[in-house]
């Protein structure tokens, strides 16, 4: 379990959010303004969708009970969006096969992060899988856009930011879930958030009511 906890930390905000920022800084420093904007829009849109899906469940109980889906896994989404793109950019100027291998490695790391979210009990398989698919869509759309753009030289600024990112996992991770819960309660006006237990109680109550009618 400790190993899975270390893997899951790679998808935390204190790693992936800084990595996403480093990507934007790298592109900006290389004067690839359109690519930087495309990255920010793609990554930001995915994060809004993640938060919206979680708020919908926590605030109003909106989800897919049959799939145990209560919202996209933020860790899986961020990891799948950031790591393939990061390796793609780090291997700028290298042979196409090497860059493809780097992207594949980034996806593999993201898959491990997604699996870890299930192993540590933070998400159901559907939440981790759909988070991975959402993040991969962001990464592949960006890479397709970047392939059509001109080449650029990596900025020394990114190297410094990247080294900082390597040190950040030692810091205490931000508890983003508490922020999402607070937003959900503020918007819904409820005193407490919905949970999977509420689904179980509702299902049990419906079954008992059906038995009573029989």
RARAQUI-V480959 format. One record per pair of residues at least 6 apart in sequence whose ideal C-beta (glycine too) atoms are under 6 Angstrom apart, sorted by the first residue. I is the first residue (numbers start at 0). J is the second residue. Records with the same first field share a line. If there is no record, write none. Layout:
I=J  J
//
This chain:
3=115  118  119
4=119
6=111  115
7=115  116  119
8=168
9=112
10=74  77  78  112
11=172
12=173  175
13=167  170  172  173
14=168
15=77  81
17=164  167
18=81  85  164
19=42  81
21=157  160  161
22=38  84
23=35  38  39
25=154  157
26=34  35
27=35
28=154  156
29=151  154
31=151
34=145  148
37=144
38=141
41=137  140  141
42=80  137
45=76  133  137
49=71  73  76
52=70  71
53=70  179
54=182  183
55=61
56=62  69  70  193
57=180  183  192  193
58=183  186  187
59=187
60=193
62=68  69
64=198
66=125
67=123  125
68=125  126
71=129  130  133
72=116  122  126  127  130
74=112  116
75=112  113  116  127  130  131
76=130  133  134
78=109  112
79=109  131  134  135
80=134  137  138
82=105  108  109
83=102  105  106  138
84=138  141
86=101  102  104  105
87=98  102  142
90=97  98  101
113=127  131
116=122  127
117=124  127
180=192
183=192
//
